[in-house]
Amino acid sequence: IDLGLSLVEPADGLIANLLNIENRPAVTLALKGSGPVADLRTELTLQANGQMALSGVATVNQQAGGIAVAADLRGPLATLIAEPYRSFFGAETALAVDALIRSEGGISITGLRLSGGQLSLEAAAETTPDNFLRTLDLNAVIADPDGGQVTLPVPGNATRVGSAQLVIGFGGEAEEAWTATLGMAGFETA
């Protein structure tokens, strides 16, 4: 595959409106890559008004058990977010994924990591060959590194927490049992 995709939009374009990007900037999304399908490396960039917002690499590799996909994206994504929520995403947001699309069917996500500012999320999941969920482990934490209140990115910018943690588990040794815990401190809303 020789992949060269560029989407260039003027201000107030389709992507800026679909993603509800503040001030509806001009957006450029580029995806480039070259190589055999069984060993492909792609690069992605997202710019708003000529400023980098997100960039990174994704690779696709054929393995004995299926196709391995790894992605590592990062950048100042908060520049696309309304001012009251920028601290939530921080100066640099990072997203990393390691997954295996199994030859016999199903997907195994061994690592999904999202971090930036006041948010940290880690997850792993696996499906059966017919794509039903087999296991899920998710741990999400919201906290200000300096101990202050966190303004949640929900409409009205008036919902705040001191800290929060969500833990979800499904499958594994517990078979088809779900467990979930949500802990929150310092919740404030109008």
Residue frames as qw, qx, qy, qz and C-alpha x, y, z in Angstrom:
[[0.000, 0.890, 0.455, 0.000, 0.00, 0.00, 0.00],
 [0.317, 0.114, -0.036, 0.941, 1.11, 3.52, -0.77],
 [0.171, -0.775, -0.604, 0.077, -1.16, 5.68, 1.34],
 [0.242, -0.006, -0.036, 0.970, -1.31, 9.44, 0.99],
 [0.135, -0.728, -0.642, -0.199, -4.53, 10.93, 2.31],
 [0.182, -0.077, -0.236, 0.951, -4.91, 14.63, 3.05],
 [0.080, -0.765, -0.624, -0.140, -8.07, 16.34, 4.15],
 [0.259, -0.054, -0.110, 0.958, -7.75, 20.11, 4.07],
 [0.067, -0.761, -0.633, -0.125, -10.66, 22.26, 5.18],
 [0.092, 0.518, -0.070, 0.847, -11.05, 26.02, 5.50],
 [0.105, -0.022, 0.599, -0.793, -12.30, 27.56, 8.73],
 [0.600, 0.146, 0.327, -0.715, -15.83, 26.50, 9.75],
 [0.447, 0.259, -0.756, -0.402, -15.49, 23.23, 7.82],
 [0.816, -0.187, -0.424, -0.345, -17.11, 19.84, 8.28],
 [0.683, -0.039, -0.613, 0.396, -14.53, 18.33, 10.70],
 [0.096, 0.175, -0.399, 0.895, -14.40, 21.43, 12.90],
 [0.561, -0.229, -0.030, -0.795, -18.19, 21.39, 13.16],
 [0.833, -0.130, -0.510, -0.167, -18.53, 17.62, 13.67],
 [0.645, -0.070, -0.552, 0.524, -15.92, 17.67, 16.44],
 [0.291, -0.912, -0.275, -0.092, -17.26, 20.97, 17.80],
 [0.655, -0.020, -0.124, 0.745, -13.76, 22.48, 17.76],
 [0.161, -0.797, -0.270, 0.515, -13.64, 25.88, 19.42],
 [0.061, 0.713, -0.202, -0.668, -13.63, 28.82, 16.95],
 [0.819, 0.465, 0.332, -0.054, -14.03, 26.35, 14.03],
 [0.176, -0.707, 0.482, 0.486, -10.43, 26.64, 12.74],
 [0.671, 0.525, -0.452, -0.265, -9.08, 25.53, 9.38],
 [0.781, -0.338, 0.518, -0.091, -8.21, 21.83, 9.77],
 [0.542, 0.544, -0.610, -0.195, -5.66, 19.64, 8.00],
 [0.822, -0.262, 0.483, -0.150, -5.67, 15.89, 8.59],
 [0.502, 0.598, -0.590, -0.203, -2.99, 13.83, 6.88],
 [0.859, -0.225, 0.453, -0.075, -2.39, 10.08, 6.85],
 [0.492, 0.683, -0.516, -0.160, 0.68, 8.73, 5.05],
 [0.702, -0.359, 0.614, -0.038, 2.23, 5.29, 4.85],
 [0.623, 0.542, -0.494, -0.273, 3.94, 2.83, 2.61],
 [0.155, -0.383, 0.903, -0.115, 4.70, -0.85, 2.72],
 [0.380, -0.128, -0.871, -0.283, 3.19, -4.32, 2.41],
 [0.608, -0.519, -0.201, -0.566, -0.12, -4.80, 4.24],
 [0.874, -0.300, -0.356, 0.139, 1.59, -7.33, 6.52],
 [0.607, -0.317, -0.152, 0.712, 4.21, -4.76, 7.61],
 [0.162, 0.739, 0.321, 0.571, 2.78, -1.26, 7.24],
 [0.353, -0.385, -0.336, 0.784, 3.82, 1.94, 9.00],
 [0.088, 0.763, 0.433, 0.472, 1.56, 5.00, 8.84],
 [0.269, -0.144, -0.306, 0.902, 1.94, 8.53, 10.12],
 [0.070, -0.781, -0.589, -0.196, -0.97, 10.73, 11.13],
 [0.230, -0.078, -0.208, 0.947, -1.00, 14.49, 11.69],
 [0.059, -0.801, -0.585, -0.117, -3.84, 16.79, 12.69],
 [0.294, -0.026, -0.090, 0.951, -3.35, 20.54, 12.46],
 [0.003, 0.840, 0.539, -0.064, -5.67, 23.42, 13.33],
 [0.111, 0.993, -0.023, -0.034, -4.88, 26.81, 11.79],
 [0.559, 0.670, -0.422, 0.245, -1.43, 25.48, 10.89],
 [0.248, -0.592, 0.647, -0.411, -0.59, 24.44, 14.47],
 [0.465, 0.074, -0.882, -0.029, 0.04, 20.77, 15.29],
 [0.643, -0.389, 0.182, -0.634, -2.66, 19.31, 17.56],
 [0.862, -0.186, 0.452, -0.132, -1.94, 15.58, 17.24],
 [0.545, 0.600, -0.557, -0.183, 0.64, 13.43, 15.49],
 [0.612, -0.392, 0.673, -0.139, 1.97, 9.93, 15.69],
 [0.285, 0.356, -0.830, -0.321, 2.62, 6.55, 14.17],
 [0.847, -0.028, 0.361, -0.390, 0.55, 3.40, 13.74],
 [0.112, 0.421, -0.859, -0.269, 2.00, 0.10, 12.59],
 [0.908, 0.085, 0.102, -0.397, 0.36, -3.04, 11.25],
 [0.067, 0.516, -0.851, -0.077, 2.35, -6.30, 11.37],
 [0.871, -0.004, -0.377, -0.315, 1.40, -9.85, 10.41],
 [0.241, -0.476, 0.786, -0.313, 2.11, -12.31, 13.25],
 [0.136, 0.003, -0.988, -0.079, 1.44, -16.00, 13.78],
 [0.069, 0.423, 0.811, -0.399, -1.79, -15.29, 15.68],
 [0.239, 0.832, 0.500, -0.011, -3.11, -12.51, 13.46],
 [0.365, 0.641, 0.071, 0.672, -2.46, -8.87, 12.67],
 [0.465, -0.509, -0.368, 0.624, -0.84, -6.74, 15.37],
 [0.134, 0.807, 0.215, 0.534, -1.74, -3.06, 15.45],
 [0.512, -0.461, -0.305, 0.657, 0.17, -0.53, 17.52],
 [0.162, 0.802, 0.228, 0.528, -0.52, 3.19, 17.64],
 [0.476, -0.447, -0.288, 0.700, 1.19, 6.01, 19.50],
 [0.140, 0.727, 0.315, 0.594, -0.39, 9.45, 19.08],
 [0.427, -0.571, -0.366, 0.598, 0.36, 12.59, 21.05],
 [0.243, 0.398, 0.199, 0.862, 0.16, 16.33, 20.94],
 [0.039, 0.138, 0.395, -0.908, -1.41, 19.47, 22.40],
 [0.085, -0.450, -0.820, -0.343, -4.97, 18.31, 21.74],
 [0.155, -0.642, -0.541, 0.521, -6.25, 20.78, 24.34],
 [0.056, -0.275, 0.202, 0.938, -5.73, 23.60, 21.85],
 [0.217, -0.229, -0.710, -0.630, -8.86, 22.31, 20.09],
 [0.345, -0.536, -0.756, 0.151, -10.91, 22.35, 23.29],
 [0.176, -0.869, -0.190, -0.421, -12.80, 25.26, 24.86],
 [0.160, 0.618, -0.473, 0.607, -10.67, 27.22, 27.35],
 [0.608, -0.513, 0.331, -0.507, -12.41, 26.05, 30.56],
 [0.982, -0.075, 0.135, -0.106, -11.59, 22.40, 29.74],
 [0.566, 0.682, -0.441, 0.140, -7.99, 22.71, 28.53],
 [0.232, -0.589, 0.697, -0.337, -6.47, 21.79, 31.89],
 [0.883, -0.043, 0.358, -0.300, -8.40, 18.51, 31.78],
 [0.906, 0.411, 0.018, 0.104, -6.49, 17.41, 28.67],
 [0.634, -0.585, 0.215, 0.458, -3.24, 19.17, 29.59],
 [0.079, 0.771, -0.397, -0.491, -0.40, 20.57, 27.51],
 [0.284, 0.354, -0.823, -0.342, 0.15, 17.17, 25.90],
 [0.852, -0.005, 0.287, -0.439, -2.33, 14.35, 25.42],
 [0.082, 0.406, -0.885, -0.213, -1.02, 10.87, 24.68],
 [0.879, 0.092, 0.180, -0.431, -2.92, 7.88, 23.30],
 [0.100, 0.440, -0.877, -0.165, -1.28, 4.49, 22.86],
 [0.882, 0.054, 0.175, -0.434, -2.94, 1.25, 21.75],
 [0.024, 0.361, -0.916, -0.174, -1.60, -2.29, 21.33],
 [0.782, 0.157, 0.301, -0.523, -4.03, -4.75, 19.77],
 [0.145, -0.182, 0.917, 0.323, -4.16, -8.06, 17.96],
 [0.728, 0.246, -0.063, -0.637, -6.80, -8.81, 15.35],
 [0.531, -0.249, 0.810, -0.018, -6.81, -12.58, 15.68],
 [0.186, 0.199, -0.788, -0.552, -6.80, -14.83, 12.60],
 [0.114, -0.297, -0.948, -0.017, -9.56, -17.03, 14.06],
 [0.220, -0.711, -0.440, -0.502, -11.68, -13.94, 14.78],
 [0.539, -0.780, -0.278, 0.155, -11.97, -11.48, 17.59],
 [0.269, 0.767, -0.233, 0.534, -9.73, -8.77, 18.95],
 [0.719, -0.473, -0.317, 0.399, -7.37, -8.59, 21.89],
 [0.106, 0.862, -0.127, 0.479, -6.45, -5.13, 23.18],
 [0.760, -0.196, -0.431, 0.445, -3.56, -5.66, 25.55],
 [0.360, -0.404, -0.242, 0.805, -3.01, -2.01, 26.25],
 [0.104, 0.772, 0.356, 0.516, -4.99, 1.17, 25.78],
 [0.454, -0.448, -0.309, 0.705, -3.49, 4.17, 27.53],
 [0.118, 0.786, 0.274, 0.542, -4.80, 7.74, 27.46],
 [0.512, -0.543, -0.311, 0.589, -3.17, 10.46, 29.52],
 [0.255, 0.472, 0.137, 0.833, -2.92, 14.19, 29.68],
 [0.223, -0.517, 0.088, -0.822, -3.44, 16.91, 32.22],
 [0.458, -0.263, 0.540, -0.656, -5.99, 15.70, 34.74],
 [0.910, 0.125, 0.036, -0.394, -7.02, 12.45, 33.04],
 [0.011, -0.444, 0.891, 0.092, -5.40, 9.02, 33.07],
 [0.876, 0.109, 0.141, -0.448, -7.03, 5.93, 31.58],
 [0.015, 0.383, -0.908, -0.171, -5.75, 2.38, 31.11],
 [0.824, 0.131, 0.237, -0.498, -7.76, -0.47, 29.63],
 [0.001, -0.260, 0.924, 0.281, -7.47, -3.97, 28.22],
 [0.741, 0.213, 0.273, -0.576, -10.17, -6.03, 26.52],
 [0.073, -0.183, 0.920, 0.339, -10.68, -9.20, 24.56],
 [0.721, 0.179, 0.008, -0.669, -13.52, -10.54, 22.44],
 [0.744, 0.030, 0.668, -0.011, -14.51, -14.05, 21.47],
 [0.326, -0.020, 0.693, 0.643, -14.00, -15.17, 17.84],
 [0.096, 0.634, 0.674, 0.367, -17.56, -14.02, 17.08],
 [0.154, 0.421, -0.038, 0.893, -16.78, -10.58, 18.60],
 [0.564, -0.730, -0.308, -0.232, -18.67, -10.84, 21.89],
 [0.083, -0.770, 0.460, -0.435, -16.90, -9.28, 24.86],
 [0.819, -0.089, -0.541, 0.172, -14.86, -11.86, 26.81],
 [0.576, -0.458, -0.336, 0.588, -12.90, -9.63, 29.22],
 [0.137, 0.816, 0.077, 0.556, -12.66, -5.94, 30.05],
 [0.579, -0.497, -0.301, 0.572, -10.44, -4.17, 32.55],
 [0.204, 0.732, 0.144, 0.634, -10.65, -0.39, 32.76],
 [0.491, -0.572, -0.337, 0.565, -9.18, 2.06, 35.24],
 [0.232, 0.690, 0.188, 0.659, -9.78, 5.79, 34.77],
 [0.449, -0.530, -0.372, 0.616, -8.57, 8.48, 37.17],
 [0.145, 0.803, 0.181, 0.550, -9.40, 12.18, 37.17],
 [0.573, -0.692, -0.186, 0.396, -7.28, 14.36, 39.45],
 [0.231, 0.939, -0.163, 0.196, -5.37, 17.62, 39.34],
 [0.775, 0.150, -0.388, 0.477, -1.63, 16.93, 39.89],
 [0.143, 0.378, -0.339, 0.850, -1.50, 20.08, 42.03],
 [0.126, -0.294, -0.826, 0.465, -4.48, 19.01, 44.15],
 [0.251, 0.171, 0.063, -0.951, -6.96, 21.58, 42.81],
 [0.634, 0.393, 0.502, -0.437, -10.51, 21.16, 41.55],
 [0.239, -0.016, 0.778, 0.581, -11.04, 19.60, 38.09],
 [0.512, 0.408, 0.081, -0.752, -13.58, 21.14, 35.74],
 [0.573, 0.138, 0.799, 0.119, -15.18, 18.26, 33.86],
 [0.052, 0.174, -0.519, -0.835, -15.63, 18.65, 30.07],
 [0.095, 0.530, 0.842, 0.032, -19.41, 18.61, 30.17],
 [0.054, 0.644, 0.358, 0.674, -21.78, 21.35, 28.98],
 [0.394, -0.863, -0.226, -0.222, -22.02, 24.38, 31.23],
 [0.519, 0.411, -0.476, 0.579, -18.45, 24.18, 32.63],
 [0.408, -0.592, 0.268, -0.641, -19.94, 24.19, 36.14],
 [0.958, -0.253, -0.079, -0.108, -19.32, 20.57, 37.14],
 [0.194, 0.705, -0.617, 0.291, -16.19, 20.01, 39.20],
 [0.925, -0.322, -0.202, 0.023, -14.60, 17.25, 41.25],
 [0.358, -0.798, 0.483, 0.038, -11.64, 17.09, 43.57],
 [0.006, 0.378, -0.897, -0.231, -10.85, 13.63, 42.21],
 [0.858, 0.131, 0.142, -0.476, -12.60, 10.61, 40.73],
 [0.056, -0.355, 0.911, 0.202, -11.79, 7.02, 39.85],
 [0.850, 0.181, 0.026, -0.494, -13.78, 4.54, 37.78],
 [0.126, -0.350, 0.923, 0.100, -12.79, 0.87, 37.76],
 [0.834, 0.199, 0.012, -0.515, -14.68, -1.66, 35.59],
 [0.135, -0.345, 0.921, 0.120, -14.05, -5.36, 35.26],
 [0.844, 0.200, 0.059, -0.494, -15.77, -8.06, 33.24],
 [0.887, 0.316, -0.332, -0.056, -14.99, -11.71, 32.56],
 [0.154, 0.579, -0.735, 0.318, -11.74, -13.41, 33.44],
 [0.161, 0.020, -0.939, 0.304, -11.94, -15.68, 36.49],
 [0.332, 0.241, 0.523, -0.747, -15.34, -14.19, 37.37],
 [0.341, 0.377, 0.824, 0.251, -16.74, -15.56, 34.08],
 [0.087, 0.580, 0.482, 0.651, -19.58, -13.27, 33.00],
 [0.354, -0.760, -0.437, 0.324, -19.73, -11.13, 36.13],
 [0.250, 0.730, 0.028, 0.636, -19.43, -7.35, 35.92],
 [0.502, -0.594, -0.348, 0.524, -17.83, -5.28, 38.64],
 [0.258, 0.666, 0.115, 0.690, -17.67, -1.51, 38.76],
 [0.449, -0.613, -0.367, 0.536, -16.57, 1.03, 41.31],
 [0.216, 0.717, 0.132, 0.649, -16.94, 4.80, 41.02],
 [0.503, -0.570, -0.357, 0.543, -15.35, 6.91, 43.72],
 [0.221, 0.707, 0.174, 0.648, -15.60, 10.67, 43.75],
 [0.428, -0.519, -0.386, 0.631, -14.48, 13.41, 46.13],
 [0.106, -0.446, -0.013, 0.889, -15.35, 17.09, 46.13],
 [0.204, 0.451, 0.729, 0.473, -18.23, 16.89, 43.61],
 [0.070, 0.517, 0.252, -0.815, -19.76, 20.30, 42.79],
 [0.148, 0.344, 0.681, 0.629, -22.43, 21.27, 40.31],
 [0.247, -0.099, 0.035, -0.963, -25.05, 23.96, 39.92]]
